[in-house]
Amino acid sequence: MEPIQDDYDPWDDSAPGPEDAVVERAWEALDADEPERALAELATLDPDWPDRWIPEAIALTEMGELVRARAALERVREVADVDDHPDFLWAEGQLLLCEWRIDAAEETLEKLIGIERSYSALERLSLIADLRGDFEKADQLLTEAAALSDADSKAPVRLTTEELEAVLSEAIDELPDEFRLPLETTEILVEPVPLDWMIDRGDLSETPPDILGLFVGASELEVSSDSSGHLPRRIFLFQRNLERFAETREELIEEIRVTLFHEIGHMLGFDEEGVASMGLE
């Protein structure tokens, strides 16, 4: 194959071809929250086709394939000057955030909104403010984001400590005994967002910044008669992330319930597929 010319512009749509249709379908799949379908479309393109790599990086990031996503962004950098391109900045900002490179993610997203102010970029910047404990700034950014959205976006629903405790108590009461009894040796704790010590540095995709809940400790399958070497069992729920996720009070209450049950599944020793098969969600 002929090498790509130095003056090639991958975003010049003056003469669209079949490859452009593939890329467009990939972007449509990403808009529909279907990263696997986007990857399947992009896999039909030649690896030297530059338009392939930005949507591929976004899809891989959404799927938790962070190493491959980083390689995809480096690939497009090799063939095009993209450091000021909005799509590249969005992909880079998202990936940096998932890599827990918070300062770099903020710098990239700030650069993006200087070029193209969007709901998505402001929402991610508000998450960064939450991670830093600046909840006032986070809410301000979410208000700005809502003003730019075509949807009827509103400020997140917020629950008081008492309201959240009532939701958790009611959800636990719904559980059958075989699920509820192990909770007697497990703390359920609420934090605004995940804390630094919770980050799985061995696999960052396991603890993304917008994670809703996390089980820490030995599962029921791992606990033996001598469990003195195990960490205390704890289920963490991340209130600001849960509130960010839901659009209505009803959705928030349901998501708290679903997230709690999901982490109880992990406490019992099930993986993601096993949790789903238990019917707790």
C-alpha positions in Angstrom: 0.0 0.0 0.0 1.2 3.5 -0.8 2.3 5.4 2.3 0.1 8.2 3.5 1.2 11.6 2.3 2.5 14.1 4.8 -0.1 16.6 3.8 -3.0 14.1 4.1 -6.0 15.6 6.0 -8.0 12.7 7.6 -10.9 15.0 8.3 -11.2 16.4 4.7 -14.7 15.2 3.7 -14.6 16.8 0.2 -14.5 13.3 -1.5 -16.2 10.8 0.8 -15.6 7.2 0.0 -16.7 3.8 1.4 -14.2 4.1 4.3 -16.0 7.3 5.4 -19.3 5.4 5.5 -17.7 2.8 7.8 -16.3 5.5 10.1 -19.7 7.3 10.2 -21.4 4.0 11.2 -18.8 3.6 14.0 -19.5 7.0 15.3 -23.2 6.3 15.2 -22.6 3.1 17.2 -20.6 5.1 19.8 -23.5 7.6 20.1 -25.8 4.6 20.7 -23.5 3.3 23.5 -22.5 0.3 21.5 -18.7 0.3 21.5 -18.5 -3.3 20.4 -20.4 -2.6 17.3 -18.2 0.4 16.6 -15.1 -1.8 16.9 -16.6 -4.3 14.5 -17.1 -1.6 11.9 -13.7 -0.2 12.3 -12.0 -3.6 12.1 -13.0 -3.7 8.4 -10.7 -0.7 7.7 -7.1 -0.8 6.7 -4.9 -0.1 9.8 -3.3 2.8 7.8 -6.7 4.6 7.5 -6.2 7.5 10.0 -9.9 8.2 10.6 -10.1 4.7 12.2 -8.1 5.4 15.3 -10.0 8.1 17.2 -13.3 6.3 17.4 -11.5 3.1 18.0 -9.7 4.6 21.0 -13.0 5.9 22.4 -14.7 2.5 22.0 -11.8 0.7 23.6 -11.8 3.2 26.5 -15.5 2.6 27.1 -14.8 -1.1 27.1 -12.0 -0.8 29.7 -9.3 -1.7 27.2 -7.1 1.2 28.2 -3.7 -0.1 26.9 -5.2 -0.7 23.5 -6.9 2.7 23.6 -3.6 4.4 24.3 -2.0 2.6 21.4 -4.8 3.7 19.1 -4.3 7.4 20.0 -0.6 7.1 19.5 -1.3 5.5 16.1 -3.3 8.5 14.9 -0.7 10.9 16.2 1.9 9.3 14.0 0.0 10.2 10.8 -1.8 13.4 11.6 -1.5 16.6 13.6 -4.5 16.2 15.9 -3.5 18.0 19.1 -6.1 20.7 18.5 -8.8 18.5 17.0 -11.9 18.3 19.2 -12.5 14.5 18.6 -8.9 13.7 19.5 -9.0 15.9 22.6 -12.2 14.2 23.8 -10.8 10.8 23.3 -7.5 11.8 25.0 -9.4 13.5 27.9 -11.6 10.4 28.5 -8.7 8.1 28.4 -6.5 10.2 30.7 -9.4 10.3 33.2 -9.8 6.5 33.1 -6.0 6.2 33.6 -6.5 8.4 36.8 -4.2 11.1 35.3 -6.5 13.7 36.7 -4.4 16.8 36.1 -3.6 15.9 32.5 -7.3 15.0 31.9 -8.4 18.4 33.2 -5.8 20.2 31.1 -7.0 18.4 28.0 -10.7 18.9 28.6 -10.1 22.6 29.4 -8.4 22.9 26.0 -11.3 21.2 24.4 -14.0 23.5 25.8 -11.8 26.4 24.7 -12.3 25.2 21.2 -15.7 23.6 21.4 -17.8 24.0 24.6 -19.9 20.9 25.0 -22.1 19.1 27.5 -19.9 16.0 27.6 -16.7 17.9 28.3 -18.2 20.0 31.0 -19.8 16.9 32.6 -16.3 15.2 32.7 -14.8 18.4 34.2 -17.5 18.3 36.9 -16.5 14.7 37.7 -12.9 15.9 38.1 -14.1 18.6 40.5 -16.0 15.9 42.5 -12.8 13.7 42.6 -11.0 16.7 44.2 -13.8 17.3 46.7 -14.8 20.6 45.2 -18.5 19.8 45.1 -19.6 23.5 44.6 -17.5 23.7 41.4 -18.8 20.3 40.2 -22.4 21.5 40.6 -21.6 24.7 38.8 -20.1 22.8 35.9 -23.1 20.5 35.7 -25.4 23.5 35.6 -23.3 24.9 32.7 -23.5 21.5 30.9 -27.2 21.3 31.3 -27.6 24.7 29.6 -25.8 23.3 26.5 -27.8 20.0 26.4 -30.6 19.5 23.9 -32.3 17.2 26.5 -34.2 18.3 29.5 -31.2 18.0 31.7 -31.5 19.1 35.2 -29.3 19.4 38.2 -28.7 15.9 39.7 -31.1 14.7 42.4 -29.4 14.8 45.8 -30.3 12.7 48.8 -29.6 13.5 52.4 -27.7 11.0 54.5 -31.0 10.0 56.2 -32.7 9.5 52.9 -29.9 7.4 51.5 -29.8 5.2 54.7 -33.5 4.6 54.3 -33.1 3.5 50.7 -30.3 1.1 51.7 -32.3 -0.3 54.6 -35.3 -1.0 52.5 -33.2 -2.6 49.8 -31.5 -4.9 52.3 -34.9 -5.9 53.7 -35.9 -7.2 50.3 -33.1 -9.7 50.2 -33.6 -13.4 51.0 -31.8 -14.7 54.1 -29.0 -16.4 52.1 -28.0 -13.0 50.7 -28.8 -10.9 53.8 -27.0 -13.0 56.5 -23.4 -12.5 55.1 -24.0 -8.7 55.3 -23.8 -9.1 59.1 -20.0 -9.3 58.7 -19.8 -6.7 56.0 -19.9 -2.9 56.4 -21.8 -0.8 54.0 -20.2 2.6 53.6 -21.0 5.6 51.5 -18.3 7.9 50.0 -18.9 10.8 47.6 -16.5 9.3 45.0 -13.8 6.6 45.0 -10.7 7.4 47.1 -7.1 7.0 45.9 -6.4 3.9 48.0 -9.3 2.1 46.3 -7.8 2.4 42.8 -6.7 -1.0 41.3 -3.3 0.1 39.9 -2.9 -3.4 38.4 -6.0 -3.0 36.3 -7.3 0.6 36.2 -10.4 -0.4 34.3 -11.6 -2.2 37.5 -12.0 1.2 39.3 -12.9 4.0 36.9 -13.4 7.4 38.4 -17.2 7.3 37.8 -17.6 3.8 39.4 -20.9 3.4 41.3 -19.9 0.8 43.9 -17.1 -1.4 45.1 -16.7 -4.5 47.2 -13.4 -4.7 49.2 -12.3 -7.8 51.1 -12.6 -11.6 51.0 -15.7 -13.0 49.4 -17.7 -15.8 50.9 -15.9 -18.2 48.6 -12.5 -17.0 49.8 -13.2 -16.9 53.5 -12.0 -20.0 55.3 -12.3 -21.1 59.0 -9.1 -19.0 59.6 -9.8 -15.7 58.0 -7.5 -13.6 60.1 -5.4 -12.7 57.1 -8.2 -11.2 55.2 -9.1 -7.5 55.0 -12.4 -6.4 56.6 -15.3 -6.8 54.2 -16.8 -3.6 53.0 -19.2 -2.5 50.4 -18.7 1.1 49.2 -21.3 3.1 47.4 -20.3 6.4 45.7 -23.1 8.9 46.2 -22.0 11.7 43.9 -21.4 9.2 41.1 -24.8 7.5 41.7 -26.5 10.9 41.7 -24.7 11.9 38.5 -25.9 8.7 36.9 -29.6 9.2 37.5 -31.9 11.8 36.0 -34.8 11.4 38.4 -35.3 10.5 42.1 -36.9 7.2 41.1 -34.0 6.3 38.8 -31.5 7.2 41.6 -33.3 5.0 44.2 -33.4 2.1 41.7 -29.7 2.6 40.8 -28.7 2.6 44.5 -30.6 -0.7 44.9 -29.1 -2.2 41.8 -25.6 -1.2 42.7 -25.9 -2.5 46.3 -27.2 -5.8 45.1 -24.4 -6.0 42.5 -21.7 -5.5 45.1 -23.4 -8.1 47.4 -23.1 -10.5 44.5 -19.3 -9.9 44.5 -19.3 -10.3 48.2 -20.8 -13.7 47.7 -18.0 -14.6 45.3 -19.6 -14.2 41.9 -18.0 -12.5 38.9 -19.8 -10.1 36.6 -21.7 -12.8 34.7 -22.5 -14.6 37.9 -23.9 -11.5 39.5 -26.2 -11.0 36.6 -27.3 -14.7 36.7 -28.3 -14.4 40.4 -31.1 -12.1 39.5 -30.1 -9.5 42.1 -30.2 -6.7 39.5 
